[in-house]
Amino acid sequence: MDRHDPSIARAARRRARAAQNDSRVEAFDAGVSDETPTQKLDRLIQTAVAPVAGNLSPIALSLAFADWAWHLAASPGRQMELAVLATQLATDTAQMRDGSGQGEGLKDDDPRFRAEEWSQWPFSQWRTGFRNAEAFWREAAKVPGVTEHHTALVDFFARQYLDMMSPANRLATNPVVLKNAIESGGGALAKGWQNWLADFTRVPTAEDVANQGRFVVGGNVATTPGKVVFRNHLIELIRYAPQTDTVHPEPVLIVPSWIMKFYILDLSPHNSMVRYLVEQGHTVYMISWRNPDESDRELSMDDYLEMGVLDAIGAVGHDARAPQIHAMGYCLGGTLLAMAAAALARDGGVEGYEQLPALKTLSLLAAQVDFSEPGELGLFIDESQVNLLDHLTKGQGFLTGKQMAGSFQFLHSRDLVWTRRMREYLMGERDQGNDLMAWNADTTRLPARMHHEYLVALYLKNAFAHGRYEVGGKPVSLNDLRMPVFAVGTERDHVSPWRSVYKLHLLTDVEITFVLTSGGHNAGIVSQPGHPRRNYRIATRPERGEWRSADEWLQTAERGESSWWPAWQGWLAGHSSAPVKAKPIPASRALADAPGTYVMQRYPGE
């Protein structure tokens, strides 16, 4: 075991704190040994039903629709309004029968209906009817008296149902599919049948096998040269080899989310953020999280913070002989890094970590610290859903990537499910995938206790933003930060909505440079220089500067073209000391070649 590993005494302290912290372990027992027979019966029944609902709580969904239905039943005035709206929309749809609605008014911003073929009757009428149904349900979901959460759930799942019923999803009602079938002499449909059969039987075609092997970790993705220089039970720390003659003396530590593997930030050489940074003269360290198994069921948020972030900061300081470092966190890795930074900044710091290097800057990419408005992902996180997930994890000790995928597929069902199936089964166009999609399929498990703690503490109780989240037995606050912060949000983020990320401005008075980039949660971050159709907005609030709302910020921020990476790199360089001569990684510190061994941990069937 590496000599930087936490001591037995420190590990015992972690367990004691986790057991005492009622705000995060309330009503949760990670094991099954203390279950009564009736509790086990409840767990087994609920987990057996869970896959039918995509591992979402059917109770939570039923309560939402019952809330909406009862309030609508008691509101005859609202029923009359919706009846009038339905009549108007039905009339509008019927008018398409004579072709009078064709032309300029039919231009559609929905990519499913942009093709010129949709302007011809009867397809134009079907499209109009579908779009009018969407308009009706956007309004019908709003019934006075229904809770905000239930209203959002009704609206969301009404959209899911309509997306499933879209005329774009069926052979007979999609003119583009019909045209393709005719022009291919039926070949496209035959190929689509083969694709469906391969998916149904789970016997991949030769083309599928070839596609699955296109991206290999350590082969053509995650290839930036480096060495693992530190390892404990939870992480490997990768140090990347210098690629310039001189480097800034303050290294950059990257803390990725532990929900997925680290190499989203080191994909192919052309879009690797790590490679870009080392080519700009930065020494980069990357945390690679271990893929947990059943024995890790008791790993807690404290463990992830200490063994993950704090141990890594100490190891970077020791390895680089650096009194100060830059730290960057992505997604939940950024949330965890912000907690660590706040804990280190308070009086007394964190017991056992008094000798860590100082954090010179903090960068948070698509990372929420206030979860009061978590976007559509928050629809799947309430007490009922957490209870169901606890049942799932108690038996096996972890949550698998496939079990998590249900919620994320709901967020993008139009693109990830229905449009994809239309292309593959009706058009015969098998998705070739790319490096980002290959990374997305390389899932990671979540330990049972940690998963429960972060859902309850962050999503349900918003404890971090409210100053109630405890590290080392004492609450932490971002108001204790003293270093400048660089924060990034993405325009189409369903996981960390940019307005939620922007709330960081309310929780600390330090200088914040905020960037809003085009793209989504992953693609907006993996936005290398030269990437087509990318742009961003950027503005800096000075230390103790006045508050501006997100909309005010958007109106005044400076616009930049292409990638935001150069702006961030320039900011890092501007907060770094003068470059010094680069040194190779000492062979005595190398435990393994990058990308290491933890990233290779996978489990059959996942």
LINMO-V822168 format. One line per field, one symbol per residue. phi: phi as a letter, one per 20 degrees, with the letter a starting at -180 (. if undefined). burial: b if it has 24 or more other C-alpha atoms within 12 Angstrom, else e. A space follows every 10 residues. Layout:
# LINMO-V822168
phi = ???
burial = ???
This chain:
# LINMO-V822168
phi = .ffeggffff fffffffffe effddgmccf edfefegfff ggffffffeg gfdmmdffff ffffffgfff fffecfffff ffffffffff fffffffenf efogfegcee ffcffgffee feffffffff ffffffffef fecgoffgff ffffffffff ffffegffec ffddffffff fffemnffff ffffffffff eldfffffff ffefccfndc cldffrcfdb bcfdcddede ffccfccffe fdeddffefc effgebffgf cefffgfffe ndeddcedff efcffegefd fgfffefeef ffgfffgffe ldfccecccd lfffffffff ffffeffnlc gncfdfffef bcccdldecc dfcemffffe cbgfffffff ffeffdnade fffffgffff fcffeedfff fgffedemdf ffmbffffff eeececfgfg fffffffefe dlfffemded cmncfdbffe fcefcdcccd fddeecgfff fffggedbdf fcedcddfod geffeecfgn ffmdbbcbbd efglfffcff ffgffdffec emeeggffff ffffddefgc ffcffgffee eaffendffe fccgnd
burial = eeebbbeeee eeebbebbbe bebbbeebbb bbeeeeeeee eebeebbeeb eeebbbbbeb beebbebbbe bbeeeeeeee ebeeebeebb ebbeebeeee bbeeebeeee ebbeeebbbb bbbbbbbbbb bbbbbbbbbb bbbbebeebb bbbbbbbbbb ebbbebbbbb bebbbbbbeb beeeeeebbe bbbbbbeeee eeeeeeeeee eeeebbbeeb bbbbbbbbbb bbbbbbbbbb bbbeeebbbb bbbbbbbbbb bbbbbbbbbb bbbbbbbbbb bbbbbbbbbb bbbbebbbbb bbbbbbbbbb bbbbbbbebb ebebbbbbbb bbbbbbbbbb bbbbbbeebb eebeebbbbb bbbbbbbbbb bbbbbbbbbb bbbbbbbbbb bbbbbbbbbb bbbbbbbbbb bbbbbebbbb bbbbbbbbbb beeebbebbb bbbbbbbbbb bbbbbbbbbb bbbbbbbebb bbbbbbbbbb bbbbbbbbbb bbbbbbbbbb bbbbbbbbbb bbbbbbbbbb bbbbbbbbbe eeebbbbbbb beeeeebeeb eebbeeeeee bbbbbbbbbe bbbebbeeee ebbbbeeebb bbbbbbbbbb eeeeee
